[in-house]
Amino acid sequence: MLSIVEDTNHNCFILEPTGKLTEKDFSQLTERFNKWVNETDSIPNIVVHTAEFPGWSDFASFIGHLSFIRDHHRMVDKIALVSDARVLDVAPKFAKHFLAARIRHFPADQLEKALSWVSEPDASPNHITVMEDLPDDVVGFSVHGVITARDYSDRIVPLIQDKLKDHRKIKLIYRIGPDFKSMTPGAVWSDARVGIMHLTQFTKIAVVSDLDWIRHATRVFAPLIPGHVHVFSNDELQAAKTWISDDAPEDDD
């Protein structure tokens, strides 16, 4: 059985196993995690607090655990393991090879210290980097980490609106770099809304990414966009800047 405490003060889930873990435990964890993300537009960190790791009740439970990790590890920033279990002593060293989250082990009596660590603000909270070396009618930015609706409202939308004060038509270069993790549902909606609101005001859009799903989705929707759309890989960033800065029209990619 898995006790799940939603700690809003520390922006985390406190997970306390009280017996062998079951498939139902991980289904419930997934449901509550996704509900938190949908309702708050934020990603909770994870604190696992247990005297001893209890193991799984059966193979389906083990698969459920792996499925949760597979679907969420790139979203979560920090995982604190608060336990004296010897198996968890080596977990951070082992997990860092396949998990994106930062993992730290704390003794079982240091729960408060672990909660303080997971709630520490990100040293680099800005998830949007503006590209400065572009013509005045071009909006260029790179996204990092987990993008939320607030990133759109506070950074991306004002960037676009400022350009449109001086230019009737503008161009956009949008880079999804290697340190990008994911977008919250609120960010996905904000992205779609920005596209709908300014669809006819972009004469060119360059999407720079190595993610197959981003590249494929861009090509699928490109015919619906009035402006010219081109997809570049991350090592083609300079080529993307050259293309977006050229005023001559070109065929869509």
C-alpha positions in Angstrom: 0.0 0.0 0.0 1.2 3.5 -0.8 0.2 6.6 1.3 0.2 9.7 -0.9 0.4 13.1 0.8 0.0 16.2 -1.5 2.2 18.9 0.2 1.3 22.2 -1.5 3.7 24.1 0.9 6.7 22.2 -0.5 5.2 21.6 -4.0 5.7 17.8 -3.7 4.1 14.4 -3.2 5.2 12.6 -0.1 5.1 8.9 -0.8 5.1 6.5 2.2 4.9 2.8 1.4 3.2 0.9 4.3 3.4 -2.6 2.7 4.2 -4.2 -0.6 3.5 -1.9 -3.5 0.6 -2.9 -5.8 -0.4 -2.0 -9.4 -3.4 0.0 -7.9 -0.9 2.1 -5.9 0.8 3.3 -9.1 -2.5 3.8 -10.9 -3.7 6.0 -8.1 -0.3 7.9 -8.0 -0.5 8.5 -11.8 -4.1 9.8 -11.5 -3.3 12.2 -8.6 -0.1 13.4 -10.2 -1.8 14.2 -13.5 -4.7 15.9 -11.7 -2.2 18.1 -9.8 -0.5 19.1 -13.0 -3.8 19.8 -14.8 -5.2 21.9 -11.9 -2.1 23.8 -10.9 -0.1 24.0 -14.1 3.0 23.0 -12.1 5.0 19.8 -11.6 5.3 18.4 -8.1 8.6 16.9 -6.9 8.7 13.5 -5.2 9.7 12.6 -1.7 9.8 8.9 -0.8 9.8 8.4 3.0 10.2 4.8 4.2 12.1 2.9 6.9 12.7 0.0 4.5 11.9 -0.5 0.9 8.9 -3.0 0.9 9.2 -4.3 -2.6 6.3 -5.1 -5.0 3.3 -7.4 -4.5 3.7 -9.0 -7.9 5.1 -8.4 -11.4 2.2 -6.2 -12.5 3.1 -3.9 -9.6 6.7 -3.7 -10.8 5.6 -2.9 -14.3 3.2 -0.2 -12.9 6.2 1.4 -11.1 8.3 1.4 -14.3 5.4 2.8 -16.3 5.1 5.8 -13.9 8.8 6.4 -14.0 8.8 6.2 -17.8 5.9 8.7 -18.2 6.9 11.2 -15.6 10.7 11.2 -14.9 11.4 13.9 -17.4 8.8 16.2 -15.8 9.9 15.9 -12.2 12.9 18.0 -11.2 13.8 16.5 -7.9 13.3 13.2 -6.1 14.3 12.8 -2.4 14.8 9.3 -1.0 14.3 9.6 2.8 15.2 6.2 4.2 17.8 4.1 6.0 17.2 1.2 3.6 20.6 0.1 2.2 19.2 -0.5 -1.3 18.4 3.3 -1.5 21.9 4.2 -0.6 23.0 3.4 -4.1 19.8 4.4 -5.9 20.9 7.9 -6.8 24.1 6.7 -8.4 22.3 4.1 -10.4 19.2 6.1 -11.3 21.2 9.2 -12.6 22.1 7.1 -15.7 18.5 6.9 -16.9 16.4 9.4 -15.0 16.3 13.2 -15.8 15.3 14.1 -12.3 17.9 15.1 -9.7 18.0 12.5 -6.9 19.3 12.9 -3.4 19.3 10.4 -0.5 18.6 11.5 3.1 18.6 9.5 6.4 15.1 8.5 7.5 15.1 11.1 10.3 15.8 14.0 7.9 12.3 14.4 6.3 12.2 18.1 7.0 15.6 18.6 5.4 14.5 16.6 2.3 11.3 18.8 2.1 13.4 21.9 2.2 15.6 20.6 -0.6 12.8 19.8 -3.0 11.1 23.1 -2.3 14.2 25.2 -3.0 13.6 27.5 -6.0 15.3 26.7 -9.2 18.6 28.5 -9.5 17.7 29.2 -13.1 13.9 29.7 -13.1 13.8 31.4 -16.5 12.7 28.7 -19.0 12.7 31.1 -21.9 15.9 32.5 -23.5 15.5 35.3 -26.0 17.7 35.3 -29.1 19.2 38.8 -29.5 21.1 38.5 -32.8 18.1 38.7 -35.1 16.4 41.4 -37.3 13.9 43.6 -35.5 10.9 41.9 -37.1 11.9 38.5 -35.8 10.9 37.0 -32.5 13.4 34.3 -31.5 13.5 32.2 -28.3 14.7 28.9 -26.9 12.7 26.9 -24.3 14.2 24.9 -21.5 13.0 22.5 -18.8 9.3 22.2 -18.2 7.3 24.9 -19.9 4.1 26.1 -18.2 1.2 28.4 -19.1 2.9 31.1 -17.0 6.0 31.0 -19.3 3.7 31.9 -22.2 1.8 34.6 -20.3 4.8 36.2 -18.7 7.4 35.8 -21.5 6.4 34.5 -24.9 3.1 36.5 -25.4 4.7 39.8 -24.4 7.6 39.2 -26.8 5.2 38.7 -29.7 3.0 41.6 -28.7 6.0 44.0 -28.4 7.1 43.1 -31.9 3.6 43.6 -33.3 3.6 47.2 -31.9 6.2 48.1 -34.5 5.6 45.6 -37.3 2.3 44.5 -39.0 3.9 41.2 -39.9 6.7 39.4 -38.0 8.7 36.2 -38.2 9.2 33.5 -35.5 12.1 31.2 -34.7 11.2 28.7 -31.9 14.0 26.4 -30.6 13.2 23.4 -28.4 16.7 22.6 -27.2 18.2 19.4 -25.8 17.5 20.5 -22.2 13.7 20.8 -22.9 11.7 18.3 -20.7 8.0 18.8 -21.4 5.0 21.1 -21.5 2.2 21.2 -19.0 -1.4 20.9 -20.4 -1.8 24.6 -19.7 1.3 25.4 -21.8 0.0 23.2 -24.7 -3.3 25.2 -24.6 -1.4 28.5 -24.5 0.7 27.4 -27.4 -2.4 26.6 -29.5 -4.0 29.9 -28.5 -1.0 32.0 -29.5 -0.9 30.2 -32.8 -4.6 30.9 -33.4 -4.5 34.5 -32.3 -1.4 35.4 -34.5 -1.7 32.9 -37.3 -1.9 35.4 -40.1 0.7 37.7 -38.6 3.7 35.3 -39.0 5.2 35.4 -42.5 7.8 32.8 -41.5 8.2 30.3 -38.7 11.4 28.3 -38.1 11.1 25.4 -35.6 14.4 24.1 -34.3 14.3 20.7 -32.6 15.7 17.2 -32.6 12.5 15.7 -31.1 10.7 13.6 -33.7 7.2 14.3 -32.4 7.8 18.1 -32.6 9.3 17.8 -36.1 6.5 15.6 -37.3 3.7 17.7 -35.7 5.1 20.8 -37.3 5.2 19.3 -40.8 1.6 18.0 -40.3 0.2 21.4 -39.4 2.5 23.5 -41.7 0.0 23.4 -44.6 -2.7 25.0 -42.4 -0.4 28.0 -41.6 -0.5 30.9 -44.1 3.2 31.7 -43.6 6.3 29.7 -44.6 7.3 27.0 -42.1 10.6 25.2 -42.0 12.0 22.6 -39.6 15.6 22.5 -38.6 17.7 20.3 -36.3 19.5 21.8 -33.3 22.8 21.7 -35.0 21.3 23.8 -37.8 20.4 26.7 -35.5 22.6 29.1 -37.5 21.0 28.0 -40.8 17.6 28.6 -39.2 18.6 32.1 -38.2 19.9 32.8 -41.7 16.6 31.5 -43.2 14.4 33.5 -40.9 16.3 36.7 -41.5 16.1 36.4 -45.3 13.2 38.4 -46.7 13.0 36.4 -49.9 10.0 33.9 -49.9 10.7 30.2 -49.9 8.7 27.0 -50.2 7.4 25.4 -47.0 9.3 22.4 -45.6 
